[in-house]
């Protein structure tokens, strides 16, 4: 009986140490692990950044669709056609002066 009393503190210390270690490990994993709080904040930041990029790309797509429609056979915008001919092909009118 005397031996059991002397080994009891060691058992309690071992159980306490193991419990404390597991608690610290799971706390660390909850904060900095792959599915932790910090990773979640990083994912939310990435979501906001990608949504802003998606919005800007949708605006750019709408602008390009508008330009494509304005240059189509069914709808011809003469001002846009004149601008494109000047920019891409280098056309000028006879009454204009070109300075390089």
Phi, psi and omega per residue, in radians:
X1 nan -0.577 3.140
X2 -1.167 -0.569 3.138
X3 -1.208 -0.633 -3.133
X4 -1.154 -0.633 3.130
X5 -1.210 -0.613 -3.138
X6 -1.308 -0.480 3.130
X7 -1.513 -0.276 -3.117
X8 -1.100 -0.751 3.104
X9 -1.072 -0.628 3.120
X10 -1.159 -0.677 3.111
X11 -1.138 -0.755 3.133
X12 -1.115 -0.746 3.124
X13 -1.116 -0.736 3.125
X14 -1.129 -0.784 3.132
X15 -1.115 -0.739 3.113
X16 -1.108 -0.760 -3.138
X17 -1.122 -0.771 3.120
X18 -1.126 -0.753 3.128
X19 -1.110 -0.749 3.120
X20 -1.126 -0.731 3.126
X21 -1.102 -0.781 3.114
X22 -1.119 -0.713 3.108
X23 -1.085 -0.767 3.107
X24 -1.142 -0.704 3.134
X25 -1.088 -0.835 -3.111
X26 -1.209 -0.562 3.055
X27 -1.143 -0.782 3.093
X28 -1.073 -0.755 -3.138
X29 -1.142 -0.611 3.141
X30 -1.224 -0.483 -3.121
X31 -1.600 -0.846 -2.991
X32 -2.046 0.138 -3.130
X33 -1.324 -3.098 -3.136
X34 -1.071 -0.526 3.138
X35 -2.009 0.442 -3.068
X36 -1.471 -3.103 -3.075
X37 -1.135 -0.752 -3.117
X38 -1.166 -0.684 3.106
X39 -1.138 -0.658 3.120
X40 -1.113 -0.722 3.102
X41 -1.122 -0.691 3.104
X42 -1.129 -0.701 3.116
X43 -1.134 -0.729 3.111
X44 -1.097 -0.682 3.096
X45 -1.132 -0.748 3.103
X46 -1.092 -0.666 3.123
X47 -1.082 -0.801 -3.141
X48 -1.108 -0.721 -3.139
X49 -1.143 -0.735 -3.138
X50 -1.222 -0.588 3.081
X51 -1.172 -0.652 3.077
X52 -1.140 -0.709 3.099
X53 -1.135 -0.689 3.105
X54 -1.089 -0.734 3.121
X55 -1.085 -0.782 3.141
X56 -1.165 -0.627 3.097
X57 -1.197 -0.639 3.085
X58 -1.133 -0.657 3.082
X59 -1.138 -0.747 3.122
X60 -1.116 -0.691 3.101
X61 -1.109 -0.744 3.118
X62 -1.086 -0.712 3.106
X63 -1.120 -0.751 3.137
X64 -1.166 -0.650 3.073
X65 -1.115 -0.687 3.114
X66 -1.106 -0.787 3.115
X67 -1.117 -0.700 3.125
X68 -1.109 -0.743 3.123
X69 -1.135 -0.687 -3.119
X70 -1.210 -0.386 3.106
X71 -1.721 0.065 -3.104
X72 -1.327 2.954 -3.136
X73 -1.201 -0.551 -3.086
X74 -1.333 -0.480 -3.094
X75 -2.410 1.883 -3.088
X76 -1.971 2.024 3.091
X77 -1.646 1.923 -3.050
X78 -1.148 -0.605 3.115
X79 -1.154 -0.729 3.106
X80 -1.168 -0.700 3.107
X81 -1.092 -0.738 3.104
X82 -1.103 -0.763 3.130
X83 -1.091 -0.786 -3.140
X84 -1.140 -0.692 3.119
X85 -1.122 -0.668 3.118
X86 -1.219 -0.778 -3.077
X87 -1.233 -0.826 -3.009
X88 -1.514 -0.813 -3.037
X89 -1.659 -0.237 3.110
X90 1.362 0.438 3.139
X91 -1.268 2.517 3.022
X92 -2.379 2.701 3.078
X93 -1.379 2.837 -3.076
X94 -1.226 -0.402 -3.126
X95 -1.646 0.162 -3.137
X96 -1.771 2.638 3.111
X97 -1.912 2.226 -3.113
X98 -1.753 2.185 3.107
X99 -2.011 2.208 -3.134
X100 -1.984 nan nan
